[in-house]
Amino acid sequence: MNKLALIWKTKDLRNKILIVTGLLLITRVLAHIPISGIDITGLKSYLQQSQFFNLLDIFSGGGLTNFSIAMLGVGPYITATIIMQLLTIVIPSWAELQKEGGEAGRQQLNQYTRWMTIVLAPLQGFGTIRLLQSQGGAAVLGSFSPFVWFTVLLSITTGTMLLMWLGEIMSEFDVGNGVSLIIFAGIVARLPANLGFLQGWYDPSKLPTVLAFAAMILIVIAGVVLVTEAQRNIPIAYAKRVRGNQLFGGVDTHLPLRLNQAGVIPIIFAISVMLFPAMLAQFFVNAKSGLLAGLATKTIALFQSQGLFYGVTYFILVMAFTYFYTAVVFNPEEIAENVQKNGGFVPGLRPGAQTADFLSMVLNRITLAGAFFLAVIAILPLILQNYTGTTSLTFGGTSLLIVVSVVIEVIKKIEAQLTMHDYEGF
């Protein structure tokens, strides 16, 4: 309560939180602006029976069930971000722009990401709608004329770009990542409907299932908090230096390496990649080549069944993206160079390359533990589904993982700004 009172008294921080909250409310309004000419009631009842589209709806914040202009959520922007980060590894000029271009270079790469989002939004919109139509939604959606396709895809692209713009504005206020906050708001907005569903679904015979689900919730929350807070402290010593008549340095501190440097981003990236093959295959379902059409149909069925293949692939992708994103956000060579420039060193190691190698080795080892734990929590709902035989609670673990991680991130951002405000006041 003291922290909340302090936040309210800190004018700048209070205004930032109120503005971000207002922007999140705008994203919720966008998720309820339907594209005209669609039977929304029939679509909702159809989508509730599909696990795959339920997952899509999580990232659109309910925009898919409403068939709104924000039906894709920030999915295309996330996909564009993944592609851009992969391209910066492949294209040397872009890698140099990211490392040495400074703020101007990052802004240039962000602009490329925005342009790529504009291209991906109509493609993913078309793939999603065709997937809906092919999986039994044609009776609800009907057939689209070329003009209807144009207006629908234009509306979807506009909604996606609006969400992307709002997310970037929220990130500038430094109370959390804008994209993560938008996904968080969509998950939280579904909570009342999910609780209502559980109330109607429950009967005494399903008590073991409910208890297992409650245990999973506690495990996920405790696990995510534990992994997010865990860190390995690398000791750093600073040599004594004399400048004029004053003595500097001679202090010991530490460099914290977090067990999970990437936060919730690997989960978001992995799910975006898992959704992409089924959407892409939808373009080839009606291909003239029987082999290509059959392969597309099998791909859609494989990624919608959420069986062993889906679980193993999801597990591997979460681990891979944890390592990938950690490599993007933490550069051991750069950290070692900065420590050396400030006169610091790791006891027993030479500054420079040897220190960088040591940091890289430690980071790889602790990231393995963090990535494995994240991946286990991500597939926990699938394990629970096979154990209980119910498909109603499949994505509770993924949603909880995102919500808890985002809440922890927001708390840390706010506490950092409160600390900064205290220093400024002092």
Secondary structure as the mmCIF struct_conf table of DSSP 4:
data_model
#
loop_
_struct_conf.conf_type_id
_struct_conf.id
_struct_conf.beg_label_comp_id
_struct_conf.beg_label_asym_id
_struct_conf.beg_label_seq_id
_struct_conf.end_label_comp_id
_struct_conf.end_label_asym_id
_struct_conf.end_label_seq_id
HELX_RH_AL_P HELX_RH_AL_P1 ASN A 2 LYS A 9
HELX_RH_AL_P HELX_RH_AL_P2 LYS A 11 LEU A 30
TURN_TY1_P TURN_TY1_P1 ALA A 31 HIS A 32
STRN STRN1 PRO A 34 PRO A 34
HELX_LH_PP_P HELX_LH_PP_P1 ILE A 35 ILE A 35
TURN_TY1_P TURN_TY1_P2 SER A 36 GLY A 37
HELX_RH_AL_P HELX_RH_AL_P3 ILE A 40 LEU A 47
TURN_TY1_P TURN_TY1_P3 GLN A 48 GLN A 49
HELX_RH_AL_P HELX_RH_AL_P4 GLN A 51 SER A 60
TURN_TY1_P TURN_TY1_P4 GLY A 61 PHE A 67
STRN STRN2 SER A 68 SER A 68
TURN_TY1_P TURN_TY1_P5 ILE A 69 VAL A 74
HELX_RH_AL_P HELX_RH_AL_P5 GLY A 75 VAL A 90
HELX_RH_AL_P HELX_RH_AL_P6 PRO A 92 GLU A 100
BEND BEND1 GLY A 101 GLY A 101
HELX_RH_AL_P HELX_RH_AL_P7 GLY A 102 LEU A 132
HELX_RH_PI_P HELX_RH_PI_P1 GLN A 133 GLY A 137
HELX_RH_AL_P HELX_RH_AL_P8 ALA A 138 LEU A 141
HELX_LH_PP_P HELX_LH_PP_P2 SER A 143 SER A 145
HELX_RH_AL_P HELX_RH_AL_P9 PRO A 146 GLU A 172
TURN_TY1_P TURN_TY1_P6 PHE A 173 ASP A 174
BEND BEND2 VAL A 175 GLY A 176
HELX_RH_AL_P HELX_RH_AL_P10 GLY A 178 ALA A 189
TURN_TY1_P TURN_TY1_P7 ARG A 190 ARG A 190
HELX_RH_AL_P HELX_RH_AL_P11 LEU A 191 TRP A 201
HELX_RH_3T_P HELX_RH_3T_P1 PRO A 204 LYS A 206
HELX_RH_AL_P HELX_RH_AL_P12 LEU A 207 GLU A 229
STRN STRN3 GLN A 231 TYR A 238
STRN STRN4 ARG A 241 ARG A 243
TURN_TY1_P TURN_TY1_P8 GLY A 244 ASN A 245
STRN STRN5 GLN A 246 PHE A 248
STRN STRN6 ASP A 252 ARG A 258
BEND BEND3 LEU A 259 LEU A 259
TURN_TY1_P TURN_TY1_P9 GLN A 261 VAL A 264
HELX_RH_AL_P HELX_RH_AL_P13 ILE A 265 ALA A 281
HELX_RH_3T_P HELX_RH_3T_P2 GLN A 282 PHE A 284
TURN_TY1_P TURN_TY1_P10 VAL A 285 ASN A 286
BEND BEND4 LYS A 288 SER A 289
HELX_RH_AL_P HELX_RH_AL_P14 GLY A 290 SER A 305
BEND BEND5 GLY A 307 GLY A 307
HELX_RH_AL_P HELX_RH_AL_P15 LEU A 308 VAL A 329
HELX_RH_AL_P HELX_RH_AL_P16 PRO A 332 LYS A 341
TURN_TY1_P TURN_TY1_P11 ASN A 342 GLY A 343
STRN STRN7 GLY A 344 PHE A 345
TURN_TY1_P TURN_TY1_P12 PRO A 347 GLY A 348
BEND BEND6 LEU A 349 LEU A 349
TURN_TY1_P TURN_TY1_P13 PRO A 351 GLY A 352
HELX_RH_AL_P HELX_RH_AL_P17 ALA A 353 THR A 388
BEND BEND7 THR A 391 THR A 391
TURN_TY1_P TURN_TY1_P14 SER A 392 PHE A 395
HELX_RH_AL_P HELX_RH_AL_P18 GLY A 396 GLY A 425
#
